[in-house]
Amino acid sequence: MGIFSSKSRQGAAPEAKRNIDTVIGADAVFEGNLHIKNSVCIEGTLRGKLRCEGRVILNSSGVLEADVSAEYLSVNGRVLGNVKAGKQLDVGETGVIEGDVEAASITVAKGGVLRGSCRMAEALPQEAPAPLLKNPARAAAANPAPARKGPPEIAPELAVP
């Protein structure tokens, strides 16, 4: 198979069965910068940089010696470089990433390997801090502590004999 083709991959991972715009075949080696608008399936080797505006599928025979940027990235082969996934990064049971990762959502299957730092691209929304009051006595009066009945309970493991 040639380095680039436009067909659906048979026998590929389930997510690869969708239409693939570009294929780097198992015997192919691509060196340089590659920019893909839609999707790419890599079964061979890519060295350099890969930027994809859609989905990258790295099959188990695939090797990326590159920094990778994609919306969706499925790794079943080996990545030696930094990874940015705008929406989703999936590392399959045969997948290995050796580099730093930034993604909005990450899944690593049992057997999958991630060697490097991991950063979530979109932070979870945080609760707004409570407003500071100028008069702490007024705050205590507005929110009194509940009345206790009897002495406070001490956990048995913390009690002094």
DAFEN-V785089 format. One record per backbone hydrogen bond with DSSP energy under -0.5 kcal/mol. CO is the residue of the C=O (numbers start at 1). NH is the residue of the N-H. E is the energy in kcal/mol with one decimal. If there is no record, write none. Layout:
CO,NH,E  CO,NH,E
//
This chain:
2,25,-0.7  7,20,-0.6  13,16,-1.7  13,17,-0.5  14,17,-1.4  15,18,-0.7  16,9,-0.8  18,9,-0.5  20,7,-0.6  22,41,-2.5  23,25,-0.7  24,43,-3.1  24,44,-1.2  25,28,-1.7  28,45,-2.4  30,47,-3.1  32,49,-1.7  34,51,-2.9  36,53,-2.5  38,55,-1.2  39,22,-1.2  40,57,-2.7  41,24,-2.6  41,43,-0.6  42,59,-2.1  44,63,-2.8  45,30,-2.9  46,65,-2.8  47,32,-3.0  48,67,-1.3  49,34,-2.7  50,69,-2.2  51,36,-2.9  52,71,-0.5  54,71,-1.1  54,72,-2.1  55,40,-2.2  56,58,-0.5  56,74,-2.7  57,42,-3.1  57,59,-0.8  58,76,-2.4  59,62,-2.1  62,78,-2.2  63,46,-2.3  63,65,-0.6  64,66,-1.0  64,80,-3.5  65,48,-2.0  67,50,-2.5  68,84,-2.3  69,52,-3.3  70,86,-2.5  71,87,-2.7  71,88,-1.9  72,56,-2.4  73,75,-0.5  73,90,-2.9  74,58,-3.0  74,76,-0.6  75,92,-3.3  77,96,-2.5  78,64,-3.0  79,81,-0.6  79,98,-3.0  82,68,-2.9  83,102,-2.0  84,70,-2.5  84,86,-0.5  85,104,-1.2  88,73,-2.2  89,107,-2.3  90,75,-3.3  90,92,-0.6  91,109,-3.2  92,95,-1.5  95,113,-2.4  96,79,-2.9  97,99,-0.6  97,115,-3.4  98,81,-1.0  100,83,-2.9  101,119,-2.2  102,85,-2.9  103,121,-2.3  105,89,-2.3  107,91,-2.9  109,112,-2.6  113,97,-2.1  114,116,-0.7  115,99,-1.7  117,101,-2.9  119,103,-2.0  121,123,-0.6  134,136,-0.6  135,139,-1.6  136,140,-2.2  137,141,-2.0  138,142,-2.1  139,143,-1.6  141,144,-0.5  148,150,-0.6  155,158,-2.0  155,159,-0.9  156,159,-0.7
//
